C-alpha cells in the first residue's frame, strides 16, 4: 500500500515527497479530491503552508473535507503538518475566523498573547514528549525539529496533546485524536529526527 499526499496547489511539495521517497515508501500526490480513493492508500498526509483561512477555504472549495473524513473513518493514519496540522482543529483566527476540520479539539490562535516575542517562531526548537506513542520510536524527548509559524494550538484538551514546545510559553507541538496526528514543526526539514518521525508514522497501523 502507498501513501497519499494532498496537494491543493499551495506551496512546493518537493520536500515532503522527497523525504517520504528517501525513506523507501511509495506515494501519490493527489491534486484533485475526485481522484482520491481511500481504499488505494494506507496513510494520508496533509502538508500546509500559508494562512489558516486561505488553506481551509481551498480545502472546502476542492471538496477535500468529505474525503478526509471518510479516510479517518477507515481508521487509517492521517498526518497534518504545520498549517495542515492547524486545520485539524475546530477553528482558527488567522485572517478571518474560519471553521476547521474538527478532528482534534482546540483553536488556532496567534502567539502574540505569549508576550513580547519575535514572530514568526522560526528555526530549531525542542519537542518534549509527554505520552508514549508509536511515532516516537527511536526518538528521544527533547530532540530539535524545525518550526516556522506565528499561530498555534490553544484551548486544547490535555488528552489530545502528545508533546509540547517552549517559546516564551508552552504550546502543543504534537496533537492527536485516535488515528489523526498533527505536528506544528516540519519533519521533512528536520534532518535525521524528522525522517525518523516520518518513518515511524508511515509504519504506524492504529
N, C-alpha and C positions, 0 to 999 in steps of 0.2 A: 504493500500500500504506500501511497505517496502523500505528501502534504500539499495543502493549497495555501497560496499567499494571495490575499485580497489586494487588488490594485484599483483604486478609484481615480487614478490619474494625478495624484498629488505627490510630488517628490520622486526621488530616484530609488527604486527597489534593488539597485545593484548590490548594496552592502549586505542586506539580509539574505538575498538569494545566493550570493557568493558564499556567505557563511554556512548556510544550510547545505549547499553543494559540497563545500570543502569538508563537511562532517560526514559526507558519504550518503546523504539522503536525497531521494528523488522528490521533485516538487513540480507543481504547475503554478504559474502566475495567472490569476483569474481576473480578466478585465471586464467581464460582463456577468452579472448575477444570473442571467438566464442560462449561462453555460456551466453553472455550478451544480453538480450532482453530489449530494452528501455521501452517497454510497461509494463513490470512487476514491474518497480520501480518508486518511486515518487521523490527521491533525489539521487544524486551521490556524493561520497566523494573520493577525490584523495589525500591520505596522502603520504608523501615522506620523505626519508632520503637519505643521500649520496650526490654525486656531480650532478650538473645540467646536464652535458653531458652524464654521465652514465645513469641517470634516464630517460632522454628524449630518448636516444638511445634504452633503454629497452622498453619503450612505443611503439616506432616505430617498433621494431622487433616483438613485440607481437600484433601488429595491433590495438592498442588502439586509436590512434588519430581519425580514421574514426568513431569509436563507440562513442567517447566523443563528436565529432562534431554533430553526429546525435542526441545524448541526448540533447545537447544545443539547437538544432533546435526545439525541442518539447516545449521549454520554461520552463522546469522543472529545479529546482535549482541544481547547481554544487558548491561544496566547495573544494578548494585546500588548503592543509595545508603544511607549511614550503616549502620544495622543490616542493611539489605538487602545491603550490601557484606559485612558481617561474617559472615553466614550462608553466604556463598560458600566459607568456609574449611572446614577439616577438622573443627574443634570449637571450642567456646567455653566459658569458665569462669564467665560471668556467670549468677548464680542457681545452678542445678545444672549440672554439666558436661554438655554436650549435643553430639551429633554434628551437624555441619552438612551442607551440600550437597556438599562436597568437589569444588568446581570450581576453586578456587585454593588451592594448598598454604599452610598456616600455621595457627596457633592464635590465637584471640582471648583476650587476657589483660588484666588490669587495668593501668592506667598507674600504679598506686601504686608499682610497682617502679622507676619513673623517679626516685624520690626524694621530697623534701618539696615537693610541688606541689599547687596548688589544683585540685580536680576537682569538677565536670566541666571539661574543657578546652572553654571556650565563648567564641565570638567569632571575630574575624578573624585568620587566620594565613596565612603564605605557603606555597605549594605549589611545590616545586622539581623540575622535570623532569630525569630522568637518562637518558631514552631518547627517541627520536623516535617519534611515533605520530600518526595522522590526527586523533585527538580533541584534539590540541594546536594545530591550525591556527589562526592569527591570535591566539594567546595567548602571552604572554611567561612564561618561567620566573620564579618568584618572586612571581607575582601572588597577591593575597589571596583566599581563599574563606572561607565561614562554617562553623565547626565547632561541634558540641555532642555531646561523648562523654566517657566515662571508661574505655573499653576500646579496644584497637586490635590490628591485625595484628602478631603476633610470631612468631618462628621461621619466617620466610618465606624461600623460595628467592629469591635475588637476581635470578634470571631473570624472576621474576614481578612485580618492582617497577618501576613506571613513574615514580613521583615520591615524594618524602618531605617531611615537615614536621618542624620542630623545636619541641618543647615540653619544655624541660629536656633531653630526649633526642630522638634522631631516630626517627621511626616512619614506616612506609609509609602514604602518604595516597592513592595510586592504585595498584592492583594489577591484573594482567590474566593471562589464560591463553587464548590463541587468540582466540575471538570473545566472551569474557566479560571485562568490566571492572567493577571496584568502586572507589568513591570514598568516603572517610571523611567528607568535607565534604558540604554541601547545596548543589548547584549552583543549585537553584530559589530559594535565599535569598541568592545571591551576586551579584545585580545583573548588570551587563553581562558580566563574565567568566563567570559561571555560565550565562547564556543562550547565550554563545558556545560554551561547552563542550557544552551540550545540543544546540545546533545541529550541532556537529561530530559528536557521537555519532549523531544521527538521520540524518545524511548518510553515515555510515560504512557501507561494504559490504566486509567482510573478504574 
